[in-house]
Amino acid sequence: MTQTRRSLSLPWRLMRFLNRHLMPKTRPEVRLNGLVLLLTTTGRKSGLPRQTRLQYEKEAGVIYVASARGQQADWFRNIVAHPRVEVQLEGQSLRGLAEPITDPARVADFLELRLKRHPLMIRLMLLSHGLVKTDRAHLEQLAAQLALVAIHFQTDAA
């Protein structure tokens, strides 16, 4: 089932506009003080590489990216079909294995981490989703609509 442009949520349309028009096509790692990475997935239908710019958080050697469109985001659906991904950030190109996460508690943990690190930006994003209160119960309620991906990298001692 395909959504039309008009039925897409305002936060998703805003993020898509910012990603397409304000983020340069080169060196995504330097935009927004290193908050944006370039994710390359394999298309679930075409098998071709697909690139998406996403905000991320790094925690304990794992990269986390979230989908405001939940499990409907194309890049998320590509990961479900083909979990091997490539990430470009901080001047590096890394290959990893993506773990889709839809558990509201884990997604809410991610939202809390982002709130702690980027309070103003994340509060504005949460407001765009209609979330005024940022207590745990409200975060988990919103998190049920979102999806998260943890990207794990092999650490080879060279």
Secondary structure, 3 states (H helix, E strand, C coil): CCCCHHHCCHHHHHHHHHHHHHCCCCCHHHHHHHCEEEEEEECCCCCCEEEEEEECEEECCEEEEEECCHHHCHHHHHHHHCCEEEEEECCEEEEEEEEEECCHHHHHHHHHHHHHHCHHHHHHHHHHCCCCCCCHHHHHHHHCCCEEEEEEECCCCC
